Amino acid sequence: MMNGYVILSIVALLFLSMYTYAYIFVILEKRKESKQKREQLRDEALRREEKARRQLMRQEKFDKIKARSQEIKQELMRLRQMKEARLNGQNAN
């Protein structure tokens, strides 16, 4: 009777090991997919951050150019007014 339990436990262990061997690949594949998904999400987050940083840099550069353009326009306006004042001064004489 004892030999029967030993044989039965060996057969049960054999089936358990076959099930484990077959299922381990499923577990490993799920882990691999999970890791790939985490990496993909991390990469997307990095891309979004980089895109936002670049957009901010473009915006700052645009603002500087716009401010410089305003300065140039004001300077041209001032020069035009000085020219008109000088011409008006010469015409008055």
Summary of the structure (lengths in Angstrom):
residues: 93
radius of gyration: 39.8
end to end distance: 135.9
largest distance: 135.9
contacts: 178
relative contact order: 0.04
helix: 98%
strand: 0%
